[in-house]
Amino acid sequence: MYDWIPIDRWVECASLERPGIVFEIRNADGQALTTVCVPELPKAPFDWTAPPLEFRPVPQAPATHSAPLPGPS
């Protein structure tokens, strides 16, 4: 794992981009979201009451197959 970086350094995420790496953003309440590096900090989810505090690069979770859709009834 990587160390947390203050959110005011978000513009540096571009220098940390690598294949298979995404960014975890955490707020003061411990809530987190995962995103790719974008020029502007992503908008916080509707249920966040505290602003984003820090971020870190993390390995991207592997894709998983969903269950097949049930047939028509």
C-alpha positions as CSV (number, residue, x, y, z in Angstrom):
1,M,0.0,0.0,0.0
2,Y,1.0,3.6,-0.5
3,D,1.0,6.4,2.0
4,W,-1.9,8.9,2.1
5,I,-1.3,12.2,0.2
6,P,-3.0,15.4,1.2
7,I,-5.9,16.2,-1.2
8,D,-4.5,19.6,-2.1
9,R,-1.9,17.7,-4.0
10,W,-4.5,15.9,-6.2
11,V,-3.0,17.5,-9.4
12,E,0.0,15.2,-8.8
13,C,-2.1,12.1,-9.5
14,A,-1.1,12.2,-13.1
15,S,2.5,11.6,-12.2
16,L,1.4,8.5,-10.1
17,E,-0.7,6.9,-12.9
18,R,0.3,3.4,-13.9
19,P,-1.6,0.5,-15.6
20,G,-3.7,-1.3,-13.0
21,I,-3.6,1.6,-10.6
22,V,-6.6,3.7,-9.5
23,F,-6.9,6.3,-6.7
24,E,-8.7,5.9,-3.4
25,I,-10.0,9.2,-1.9
26,R,-10.9,9.4,1.8
27,N,-12.7,12.0,3.9
28,A,-12.4,12.8,7.6
29,D,-15.2,10.4,8.4
30,G,-13.3,7.5,6.9
31,Q,-15.6,7.2,3.8
32,A,-13.8,6.3,0.6
33,L,-14.3,6.3,-3.1
34,T,-12.2,4.9,-5.9
35,T,-11.5,6.8,-9.2
36,V,-9.1,7.2,-12.0
37,C,-7.0,10.4,-12.2
38,V,-8.9,13.2,-13.7
39,P,-7.9,16.9,-13.9
40,E,-10.4,18.1,-11.3
41,L,-11.1,16.3,-8.1
42,P,-14.3,14.2,-8.5
43,K,-17.5,15.4,-6.9
44,A,-18.0,13.8,-3.5
45,P,-20.9,11.3,-3.2
46,F,-24.2,12.7,-1.9
47,D,-23.9,11.0,1.4
48,W,-20.5,12.5,2.3
49,T,-20.8,15.1,5.1
50,A,-17.1,15.8,5.3
51,P,-15.0,17.0,2.4
52,P,-12.2,14.9,0.8
53,L,-9.1,14.8,3.0
54,E,-6.5,12.6,1.3
55,F,-5.8,10.2,-1.5
56,R,-3.5,7.3,-2.4
57,P,-2.8,5.1,-5.4
58,V,-4.2,1.5,-5.0
59,P,-4.3,-1.6,-7.2
60,Q,-7.4,-1.7,-9.4
61,A,-9.7,-4.5,-8.3
62,P,-9.9,-7.3,-10.9
63,A,-13.0,-7.6,-13.0
64,T,-15.5,-10.2,-12.0
65,H,-18.1,-12.0,-14.1
66,S,-21.7,-11.5,-13.2
67,A,-24.2,-14.3,-12.8
68,P,-26.1,-15.2,-15.9
69,L,-29.5,-13.5,-16.4
70,P,-32.4,-15.7,-15.6
71,G,-34.4,-16.9,-18.6
72,P,-37.8,-15.5,-19.5
73,S,-40.7,-16.9,-17.5
